[in-house]
Amino acid sequence: MQFKNPEILYFLFLLIIPILVHLFQLRRFKKQEFTNVKLLKELQIQTRKSATIKKWLLLVTRLLLLTALIFAFAQPFFKAKDFDKKNNELILVIDNSFSMQAKGNNGELLKRTIQDILENTPEDQQLSVLTNDENFYDTNIRNIQKELQNLNYSSTPFNPAAIITRIEAKKPGIPKDILFISDAVGLKEELKTNLSETSSLYYQTAKANETYNTAIKNVQISQVLDQFYELKISIKSYGDFENDVPISMYNGKKLVGKALISKEKPQKEILFTIPKTDFHGYVKIEDNSLTYDNTFYFSISKLQKSNVIAVGTPEKNNFLSRIFTAEEFNYTSTDWKTLNYNAVENADALVLNEIPSISSALSVTLKNYYSKGGTIIFIPDVTSDVSNYNAFLSNFSKISFSEKTQKEKQITQISFNHPIYANVFEKKISNFQYPKTNASFTINGSNLPVLQYEDKNVFLGNITNKLGNLYFFSTSINKENSNFQNSPLIVPTFYNMGQNNNKTGLNAFIIGENNYTIINETIAKDNVLSVTNSENSFIPMQQILNNKIKLTFGNYPEKSGNYEVLKDKESLKAISFNYPRNESDLSQINSDYFDSCTEVNAVSTFYSDIHSSRTSNEVWKYFIFATLLLLLIELLIQKFVK
């Protein structure tokens, strides 16, 4: 037991007063002679005993009464279990990721969570509220009610550990009570923190009634026909759903196609054919679950020819002219001795086709070209000096060639997931007519294999600085050394290496993946390009690359949709952004993530628990009751005890 006013206990010395009074009242009786009457003597003895008992009862009662009164004013209490945490700062952490769009017993999980907080939190309660991407520090519910009611879903994944880091950066070393409210979808491993022992973590589960969901995962061009694009829309279904799902495609606001996704297959690919023109729109499905993954935005720009320069002898460059046709490429073949270095920076791809050596001047030019987004396709002359080639390759990475091996080898392995083979093969093949080479160098150093020999050595490798690309063969591919020119692989390999993805194809960026695009435009130093649609606008990071501009988007925009790149008011390019689909599977609940937290079933329970565990049990009122009771007992003794 402890006391709020322990100094009051000094008044216990006052207990000596009733004791002294009692002693004064216990004076001896004087003898009074009476006639020798037996009855009077007995009455005298009885009266004396009764008075003594009454006085002792009154003394005890008064002592207890005074003690109870003093204790009551000292305000005794029993210290609560978590009494030391009573001044902890209150912090609510709300998961506003897209999985919280799922419906619970009372509607969407996020909206229900916000409503519970508004209804059960006292208006003057000092607290902080954090979400995936927003912070409201040192406020109260009354001040942020409107912001919470208008809280948007976020494409930023819910990361409790990262949020705790944000809190600690803002309030280091301060004891805290943190309540997480989440559905735990997509969380990994288990929450680990370095919070002090005086801080407490709580967790409330936001549980969806159903976990089924249908999502559009991706849109790709599966075929390029003479007058049309064939688009492949990848659909993924999670769980069982009762009805077929309609799917529609829009170019702007114009409906250009409709189809139906059968409930019988959990995963499906839907094909649409659209005219071979500019497209700036989206494809959309309608289901009764999450809505964020029901729409996929994409843009297809008007085809622009890629500029390809082949450096080599006319005879050796002849096969390239049949791949880089005039319909899709501005193709130029030039001898390595007469190469115009000024033309290199305007090329989208440059092929070094079996030139015997690479000069220092050309090497420096190509290093600068690669750093600014150029594509280099390097085909060595297997009869040339390997040291010159290694000096050239050292400008880009730790790639090098070993001495030539005179041995016939077959090219048997294809990296189907490499970008240059995207949409080339309908399925992975393991048995085809293998190309071969008679002599080759061995490629050393880290690289991304595109084609490999049967002995796992690289035939065609790739490195990238995320802006430019360097493709390198391990040997000559002329007909004397290889039959690769006769292989079906030759066309898609060179065609896709020579294509500039910023000039052709479909773009549909995923928000948060630090995407970039190249704009073939020049601007003054004081000017900037903006990315805009009817609702949102932002200025991306910009890097000038000679006659091009690299735009890096980082975590922007905040909302998915169709956008345009603007120079002042001039539209330079149509681009599209989509939310990541990493929360579409509502069954991926990590129920163990919050094992280190105390689970509560509602916000009101959370407030009740911390109040009861930190509120001391005050017992002064019981001593007041005892004082009144003892006072009543004294009155009864005075009245009924003779």
C-alpha positions as a printed Julia matrix, in Angstrom:
642×3 Matrix{Float64}:
   0.0     0.0     0.0
   1.19    3.51   -0.81
  -0.08    6.98    0.11
  -0.61   10.1    -1.92
  -0.25   12.27    1.22
   2.03   10.28    3.52
   2.77   13.34    5.67
  -0.82   13.08    7.04
   0.23    9.9     8.85
   2.06   12.03   11.42
  -1.37   12.78   12.83
  -1.43    9.19   14.14
   0.36   10.63   17.19
  -3.02   12.16   18.06
  -4.15    8.68   19.07
  -2.57    9.35   22.43
  -5.35   11.86   23.22
  -8.24    9.34   23.66
  -5.88    7.12   25.61
  -5.1     9.94   28.07
  -8.77   10.82   28.37
  -9.57    7.2    29.14
  -6.91    7.06   31.84
  -8.25   10.15   33.57
 -11.71    8.65   33.58
 -10.5     5.48   35.33
 -10.24    7.15   38.81
 -10.74    4.99   41.89
 -14.16    4.77   43.66
 -14.49    6.28   47.2
 -15.81    4.01   49.88
 -19.19    5.04   51.22
 -20.44    3.2    54.25
 -24.0     1.84   53.98
 -26.01   -0.37   56.09
 -25.03   -3.92   55.75
 -27.46   -4.71   53.0
 -26.39   -7.55   50.76
 -28.34   -6.35   47.71
 -26.64   -2.94   47.66
 -23.18   -4.52   47.67
 -23.98   -6.73   44.71
 -25.37   -3.76   42.78
 -22.18   -1.76   43.45
 -19.95   -4.51   42.05
 -22.1    -4.96   38.89
 -22.21   -1.21   38.1
 -18.48   -0.89   38.45
 -17.76   -3.77   36.0
 -20.25   -2.47   33.41
 -18.75    1.03   33.4
 -15.25   -0.33   32.9
 -16.28   -2.41   29.84
 -18.1     0.54   28.27
 -15.08    2.79   28.64
 -12.76    0.22   27.03
 -15.19   -0.24   24.13
 -15.39    3.51   23.59
 -11.59    3.8    23.71
 -11.06    1.12   21.06
 -13.82    2.54   18.86
 -12.46    6.06   19.04
  -8.91    4.91   18.34
 -10.07    2.99   15.27
 -12.26    5.9    14.16
  -9.41    8.39   14.4
  -7.01    5.98   12.65
  -9.48    5.41    9.78
  -9.99    9.16    9.39
  -6.24    9.87    9.26
  -5.74    7.07    6.69
  -8.57    8.45    4.58
  -6.91   11.89    4.4
  -3.54   10.25    3.56
  -5.31    8.71    0.48
  -3.87    5.19    0.42
  -3.75    3.23   -2.84
  -2.39   -0.01   -4.3
   0.01    0.66   -7.19
  -1.24   -0.58  -10.58
   0.65   -3.28  -12.49
   1.72   -0.85  -15.26
   1.68    2.27  -13.12
   5.09    3.36  -14.51
   3.57    3.53  -18.02
   0.73    5.89  -17.17
   2.47    8.81  -18.94
   3.28    6.88  -22.14
   2.55    8.69  -25.39
  -0.4     7.24  -27.29
   0.22    6.39  -30.95
  -2.23    4.75  -33.37
  -0.8     3.13  -36.52
  -3.39    2.5   -39.24
  -2.8     0.23  -42.21
  -4.21    2.06  -45.25
  -2.81   -0.27  -47.9
  -5.09   -1.51  -50.66
  -5.91   -4.82  -48.99
  -7.89   -2.79  -46.42
 -10.47   -2.23  -49.2
 -11.77   -5.71  -48.37
 -15.15   -5.85  -46.67
 -15.7    -6.89  -43.07
 -18.9    -7.17  -41.05
 -19.55   -3.43  -41.23
 -18.13   -2.45  -44.62
 -14.64   -1.69  -45.89
 -12.0    -2.45  -43.28
 -10.25    0.92  -43.42
 -13.44    2.97  -43.23
 -14.72    0.87  -40.33
 -11.39    1.29  -38.53
 -11.52    5.07  -38.9
 -15.11    5.13  -37.63
 -14.2     3.06  -34.56
 -11.35    5.41  -33.71
 -13.54    8.49  -34.07
 -16.31    7.0   -31.94
 -14.18    5.61  -29.11
 -11.37    8.13  -28.72
 -12.04   11.05  -26.33
 -11.93   14.35  -28.21
  -9.29   15.83  -25.91
  -7.07   12.73  -25.86
  -3.53   13.72  -26.88
  -2.19   11.25  -29.44
  -0.34   10.73  -32.71
  -1.75    8.89  -35.74
   0.43    7.38  -38.47
  -0.45    5.55  -41.68
   1.63    3.98  -44.46
   2.42    7.41  -45.89
   1.1    10.1   -43.53
   1.93   11.42  -40.05
  -0.24   13.34  -37.57
   1.88   14.03  -34.5
   0.83   15.51  -31.15
  -2.79   16.21  -31.93
  -6.26   15.04  -30.95
  -9.16   13.43  -32.75
 -11.1    16.66  -33.0
  -8.3    18.35  -34.96
  -7.73   15.52  -37.47
 -11.26   14.15  -37.82
 -11.67   15.48  -41.37
  -8.26   14.19  -42.5
  -9.01   10.71  -41.16
 -12.44   10.59  -42.79
 -10.84   11.53  -46.13
  -7.87    9.17  -45.75
  -6.92    7.58  -49.09
  -5.59    4.11  -49.74
  -1.85    4.02  -50.31
   0.34    2.11  -52.76
   3.09    2.19  -50.11
   3.24   -1.26  -48.46
   2.38   -1.46  -44.77
   5.7    -1.85  -42.92
   5.3    -1.63  -39.11
   9.05   -1.83  -38.49
   9.68    1.13  -40.8
   6.86    3.08  -39.14
   8.4     2.46  -35.71
  11.67    3.82  -37.11
   9.81    6.95  -38.21
   8.31    7.29  -34.73
  11.67    6.85  -33.0
  13.27    9.44  -35.29
  10.56   11.91  -34.25
  10.32   10.93  -30.57
  13.54    9.18  -29.52
  13.64    7.6   -26.08
  10.07    8.53  -25.13
   7.92    5.67  -23.71
   5.02    4.91  -26.03
   1.83    2.89  -26.33
   1.52    1.88  -29.98
  -1.63    0.26  -31.39
  -1.33   -1.33  -34.85
  -4.57   -1.85  -36.78
  -4.03   -4.04  -39.84
  -5.22   -7.09  -41.75
  -1.59   -8.42  -41.81
  -1.82   -9.22  -45.53
   1.6    -9.53  -47.16
   3.64   -9.03  -43.99
   6.87  -11.02  -43.74
   8.5   -12.85  -40.82
   7.83  -11.26  -37.4
   7.89   -7.73  -35.99
  11.16   -6.92  -34.21
  11.82   -3.6   -32.46
  14.33   -1.92  -30.19
  11.77   -0.06  -28.12
  12.39    0.41  -24.4
  10.73   -1.84  -21.82
   8.44    1.0   -20.78
   6.89    1.06  -24.26
   4.01   -1.28  -25.12
   2.8    -2.66  -28.43
  -0.8    -3.64  -29.16
  -2.43   -5.11  -32.23
  -6.0    -5.18  -33.52
  -6.88   -7.51  -36.39
  -8.97   -6.08  -39.22
 -10.57   -9.21  -40.6
 -12.26   -9.53  -43.99
 -15.3   -11.73  -44.4
 -14.16  -13.09  -47.77
 -10.68  -13.55  -49.28
 -11.61  -14.06  -52.93
 -10.43  -11.46  -55.41
  -9.78  -11.03  -59.12
  -6.94   -8.83  -60.39
  -5.51   -7.64  -63.69
  -1.83   -8.51  -63.39
  -0.41   -7.19  -66.65
  -1.05   -6.11  -70.24
   1.4    -6.98  -73.03
   1.6    -6.85  -76.8
   1.57  -10.51  -77.79
   1.74   -9.94  -81.56
   2.38   -7.02  -83.89
   0.39   -7.52  -87.09
   0.37   -5.37  -90.21
  -2.55   -3.21  -89.12
  -3.27   -4.39  -85.59
  -1.83   -5.09  -82.14
  -2.86   -8.27  -80.36
  -2.91   -7.53  -76.63
  -2.67  -10.18  -73.93
  -4.36   -9.29  -70.63
  -3.23  -11.5   -67.75
  -5.94  -12.16  -65.15
  -5.38  -13.78  -61.77
  -8.17  -15.02  -59.5
  -7.69  -15.76  -55.8
 -10.17  -17.99  -54.03
 -13.57  -19.06  -55.29
 -15.98  -16.6   -56.82
 -19.56  -17.26  -57.83
 -20.03  -15.32  -61.06
 -18.23  -14.66  -64.33
 -16.31  -11.37  -64.37
 -16.84   -8.85  -67.19
 -13.79   -7.11  -68.66
 -13.78   -3.96  -70.81
 -11.13   -2.0   -72.68
 -11.22    1.76  -73.17
  -9.14    4.08  -75.33
  -9.6     7.3   -73.4
 -13.32    7.27  -72.66
 -14.22    5.21  -75.74
 -15.16    1.55  -75.25
 -13.18   -0.55  -77.75
 -13.79   -4.09  -76.52
 -15.55   -6.35  -74.02
 -15.15   -9.95  -72.87
 -16.11  -12.29  -70.03
 -13.76  -14.08  -67.62
 -15.05  -17.53  -66.79
 -15.33  -18.48  -63.12
 -14.15  -21.99  -64.0
 -10.45  -21.05  -64.37
  -8.53  -19.24  -61.59
  -5.96  -17.84  -64.03
  -6.68  -16.72  -67.55
  -5.29  -14.7   -70.44
  -7.71  -12.6   -72.46
  -6.79  -11.44  -75.98
  -7.93   -8.16  -77.53
  -7.1    -6.87  -81.01
  -6.85   -3.12  -81.49
  -5.83   -0.92  -84.46
  -2.12   -0.18  -84.83
  -2.39    3.45  -83.72
  -1.74    5.51  -80.61
  -3.54    4.09  -77.57
  -3.91    5.85  -74.23
  -6.41    4.05  -72.05
  -7.05    1.14  -69.74
  -8.63   -2.25  -69.27
 -11.09   -2.78  -66.42
 -12.88   -5.63  -64.65
 -15.79   -5.6   -62.2
 -15.75   -7.82  -59.13
 -17.09   -7.54  -55.59
 -13.76   -7.46  -53.79
 -10.74   -5.15  -53.99
 -11.07   -2.31  -56.49
  -7.48   -1.03  -56.74
  -6.37   -3.94  -58.95
  -9.47   -3.88  -61.2
  -8.0    -1.3   -63.6
  -4.75   -1.46  -65.57
  -3.62    1.65  -67.43
  -1.33    1.47  -70.46
  -0.18    3.55  -73.41
   1.02    2.6   -76.89
   2.78    5.38  -78.74
   3.0     5.81  -82.48
   5.83    3.73  -83.85
   9.07    5.64  -84.29
  11.96    4.18  -86.2
  15.02    3.24  -84.15
  18.39    4.45  -85.4
  20.88    1.6   -85.82
  24.49    1.94  -86.97
  26.43   -1.19  -87.96
  30.22   -0.78  -87.93
  32.0    -3.38  -90.04
  32.67   -4.45  -93.6
  29.71   -4.45  -96.03
  30.0    -8.2   -96.5
  29.75   -8.95  -92.8
  26.99   -6.37  -92.25
  24.83   -7.79  -95.0
  22.72  -10.03  -92.75
  21.9    -7.08  -90.48
  20.26   -5.15  -93.31
  17.7    -7.95  -93.65
  16.78   -7.64  -89.95
  16.82   -3.88  -89.49
  14.39   -3.14  -92.31
  13.43    0.35  -93.5
   9.85   -0.03  -92.22
  10.97    0.01  -88.57
  14.6     1.16  -88.5
  16.84    3.9   -89.8
  19.71    1.53  -90.56
  23.2     2.66  -91.54
  26.17    0.45  -92.37
  29.65    1.97  -92.2
  33.24    0.79  -92.26
  35.03    1.11  -88.93
  37.73    3.25  -90.56
  35.22    5.86  -91.79
  32.85    5.96  -88.79
  31.49    9.45  -88.04
  31.83    9.74  -84.28
  29.36   12.63  -84.15
  26.63   10.34  -85.48
  27.05    7.88  -82.62
  25.19    9.96  -80.04
  22.05    9.98  -82.26
  21.99    6.18  -82.58
  19.67    4.01  -80.51
  21.88    0.98  -81.07
  25.39    0.54  -82.45
  26.7    -2.82  -83.71
  30.45   -3.47  -83.63
  30.55   -6.32  -86.12
  33.88   -8.15  -86.07
  36.13   -5.1   -86.33
  39.75   -6.22  -85.77
  40.56   -3.62  -83.08
  38.91   -0.77  -81.21
  40.83    2.5   -81.01
  41.14    4.5   -77.82
  39.09    7.34  -79.32
  36.25    5.0   -80.29
  36.42    3.32  -76.89
  35.99    6.67  -75.08
  33.14    7.66  -77.41
  31.31    4.39  -76.78
  31.8     4.61  -73.01
  30.14    8.03  -73.02
  27.41    6.75  -75.38
  26.66    3.81  -73.08
  26.53    6.01  -69.96
  23.84    8.16  -71.61
  21.53    5.31  -72.55
  22.96    3.87  -75.74
  22.9     0.19  -76.72
  26.12   -1.45  -77.91
  26.12   -4.87  -79.62
  29.67   -6.2   -79.69
  30.56   -9.1   -82.01
  34.3    -9.9   -81.74
  36.55  -11.15  -84.49
  37.64  -14.51  -83.14
  40.97  -14.21  -85.01
  41.9   -10.85  -83.43
  44.01   -9.93  -80.41
  42.04  -10.57  -77.21
  43.98   -7.95  -75.22
  42.58   -5.07  -77.31
  39.04   -6.32  -76.76
  39.62   -6.69  -73.02
  40.88   -3.11  -72.81
  37.65   -2.0   -74.48
  35.4    -4.12  -72.23
  37.1    -2.85  -69.09
  35.39    0.53  -69.69
  32.04   -1.05  -68.83
  32.58   -3.82  -66.3
  34.97   -6.54  -65.21
  34.13   -8.51  -68.33
  37.02  -10.09  -70.23
  37.76  -12.73  -72.85
  40.07  -15.69  -72.32
  42.19  -16.99  -75.15
  40.41  -18.61  -78.09
  39.29  -22.23  -77.87
  39.21  -24.12  -81.17
  36.3   -26.45  -80.47
  32.86  -26.94  -81.95
  30.15  -26.16  -79.4
  26.36  -26.06  -79.57
  24.2   -23.21  -78.3
  21.54  -25.02  -76.31
  20.2   -22.73  -73.57
  17.92  -19.72  -73.94
  17.17  -17.27  -71.12
  13.43  -17.04  -71.76
  12.98  -14.42  -69.02
  15.44  -11.99  -70.55
  13.72   -8.81  -71.86
  14.83   -9.35  -75.46
  12.87  -12.62  -75.55
   9.74  -11.28  -73.88
   6.7   -12.35  -75.94
   8.93  -14.18  -78.43
   8.11  -17.72  -77.3
   4.64  -18.96  -76.42
   6.22  -21.6   -74.21
   9.66  -22.68  -73.12
  11.31  -25.05  -75.57
  14.17  -27.41  -74.81
  14.5   -29.27  -78.1
  15.28  -27.21  -81.19
  17.88  -27.14  -83.95
  20.87  -25.95  -81.99
  23.18  -23.39  -83.62
  26.91  -24.04  -83.27
  30.27  -22.3   -83.39
  33.68  -23.65  -84.39
  35.89  -21.41  -82.26
  35.12  -19.01  -79.4
  36.48  -16.98  -76.53
  35.48  -17.77  -72.96
  33.68  -14.87  -71.25
  34.82  -14.11  -67.7
  33.13  -11.84  -65.19
  29.63  -11.24  -63.91
  26.97  -10.79  -66.58
  23.41  -11.72  -67.48
  23.46  -14.7   -69.87
  21.12  -14.47  -72.85
  22.27  -17.54  -74.79
  24.6   -20.26  -73.47
  26.55  -23.2   -74.76
  25.89  -26.74  -73.64
  28.85  -26.43  -71.22
  27.16  -23.43  -69.51
  29.62  -20.9   -70.95
  28.08  -17.71  -72.32
  27.53  -17.27  -76.05
  25.62  -13.97  -75.73
  25.78  -11.95  -72.51
  24.41   -8.63  -71.32
  25.31   -5.96  -68.76
  23.44   -2.73  -68.07
  23.78    0.46  -66.06
  19.94    0.66  -65.98
  20.18    3.24  -68.75
  22.38    1.79  -71.47
  22.95   -1.82  -72.52
  26.03   -3.71  -73.66
  25.44   -7.02  -75.46
  28.53   -9.09  -76.25
  29.03  -12.33  -78.16
  31.82  -14.75  -77.32
  32.77  -15.28  -80.95
  32.29  -14.28  -84.57
  28.94  -15.2   -86.1
  30.03  -15.12  -89.74
  29.15  -18.21  -91.76
  32.71  -19.55  -91.69
  32.7   -19.78  -87.88
  29.01  -20.33  -87.05
  25.62  -21.2   -88.48
  23.89  -18.78  -86.07
  22.85  -16.55  -89.02
  20.72  -19.46  -90.28
  19.07  -20.04  -86.89
  15.5   -18.84  -86.16
  16.99  -17.1   -83.11
  18.91  -14.55  -85.18
  15.92  -12.32  -86.04
  14.27  -11.84  -82.61
  17.68  -11.55  -80.94
  19.0    -8.69  -83.09
  15.59   -7.13  -83.68
  14.94   -6.7   -79.96
  18.49   -5.64  -79.16
  18.18   -2.91  -81.81
  14.75   -1.67  -80.75
  14.51    1.42  -78.55
  11.79    0.6   -76.03
  11.17    4.3   -75.52
  10.18    4.65  -79.16
   8.11    1.51  -79.62
   5.89   -0.82  -77.7
   3.63   -0.53  -74.69
   4.45    1.36  -71.52
   2.74    0.69  -68.2
   4.95    1.62  -65.26
   4.44    0.26  -61.75
   4.41    2.98  -59.08
   7.26    2.74  -56.59
   9.68    0.78  -58.78
  11.84    3.82  -59.57
  10.99    3.67  -63.27
  12.48    5.93  -65.9
  11.88    6.84  -69.52
  13.94    8.6   -72.19
  12.45   11.56  -74.06
  13.99   12.51  -77.4
  13.84   16.22  -76.78
  16.07   19.12  -75.78
  15.18   21.83  -73.29
  16.79   24.98  -71.98
  18.59   24.77  -68.65
  15.87   26.69  -66.82
  13.0    24.63  -68.24
  11.59   21.41  -66.82
   9.23   18.73  -68.07
   6.14   17.81  -66.06
   4.0    14.68  -65.91
   0.31   15.56  -65.8
  -3.25   14.32  -66.11
  -6.59   15.94  -65.29
  -6.25   15.26  -61.55
  -2.55   15.17  -60.69
   0.75   16.67  -61.74
   4.36   16.26  -60.64
   7.85   17.12  -61.83
  10.1    14.04  -62.11
  13.87   13.98  -61.66
  15.47   15.02  -64.96
  18.87   14.32  -66.47
  19.97   15.83  -69.78
  21.74   13.31  -72.05
  22.96   15.28  -75.08
  19.83   15.48  -77.24
  17.73   13.37  -74.87
  16.22   13.72  -71.4
  16.03   10.96  -68.83
  12.98   11.2   -66.54
  13.12    9.21  -63.28
   9.84    8.83  -61.42
  10.88    7.44  -58.01
   7.71    6.83  -55.96
   5.57    9.14  -58.06
   2.81    9.58  -59.03
   0.7     8.85  -55.96
  -2.31    7.77  -58.05
  -2.49    5.4   -61.0
  -3.77    6.6   -64.36
  -2.93    7.81  -67.84
  -0.49   10.74  -67.88
   1.32   12.9   -70.41
   4.84   14.31  -70.41
   4.52   18.04  -71.07
   7.0    20.64  -72.23
   5.17   23.83  -71.32
   1.78   22.85  -72.81
   3.15   20.62  -75.57
   2.57   16.88  -75.13
   5.79   14.93  -75.77
   4.77   11.43  -74.73
   1.85    9.46  -73.31
   2.73    7.26  -70.33
   0.73    5.25  -67.81
   1.18    4.21  -64.19
  -0.35    1.38  -62.15
  -0.41    0.35  -58.52
   1.72   -2.69  -57.6
  -0.33   -5.88  -57.31
   1.37   -7.23  -54.19
  -1.76   -7.16  -51.99
  -4.24   -8.8   -54.34
  -4.09  -12.16  -52.56
  -6.12  -11.61  -49.38
  -5.33  -15.1   -48.12
  -1.66  -14.21  -47.56
  -2.22  -13.24  -43.92
   0.76  -13.48  -41.59
  -1.02  -14.07  -38.3
   2.31  -14.54  -36.48
   3.76  -11.15  -37.41
   2.36   -9.4   -34.32
   3.15  -12.17  -31.81
   5.22   -9.71  -29.77
   2.18   -7.42  -29.38
  -0.8    -7.63  -27.02
  -3.88   -8.39  -29.08
  -7.09   -6.39  -28.53
 -10.4    -6.91  -30.3
 -11.45   -3.26  -30.59
 -10.22    0.28  -30.11
 -12.49    0.65  -27.06
 -10.9    -2.46  -25.53
  -7.47   -0.97  -26.09
  -8.37    2.21  -24.21
 -10.02    0.21  -21.43
  -7.03   -2.11  -21.03
  -4.41    0.6   -20.74
  -6.63    2.59  -18.37
  -7.31   -0.33  -16.04
  -3.72   -1.6   -16.03
  -2.33    1.84  -15.19
  -4.97    3.23  -12.82
  -4.1     2.7    -9.15
  -6.66    1.07   -6.84
  -7.47    3.91   -4.43
  -8.85    2.68   -1.08
  -9.35    5.99    0.83
 -13.1     5.79    0.28
 -13.15    2.51    2.22
 -11.55    4.27    5.19
 -14.2     7.0     5.0
 -16.84    4.28    5.12
 -15.03    2.69    8.08
 -14.95    6.1     9.88
 -18.7     6.53    9.51
 -19.33    2.96   10.62
 -17.16    3.39   13.72
 -18.95    6.65   14.53
 -22.25    4.8    14.39
 -20.86    2.04   16.61
 -19.77    4.63   19.2
 -23.27    6.11   19.27
 -24.75    2.65   19.79
 -22.31    1.94   22.62
 -23.19    5.21   24.28
 -26.88    4.47   24.05
 -27.17    0.78   24.79
 -24.17   -0.14   26.91
 -24.73    0.85   30.59
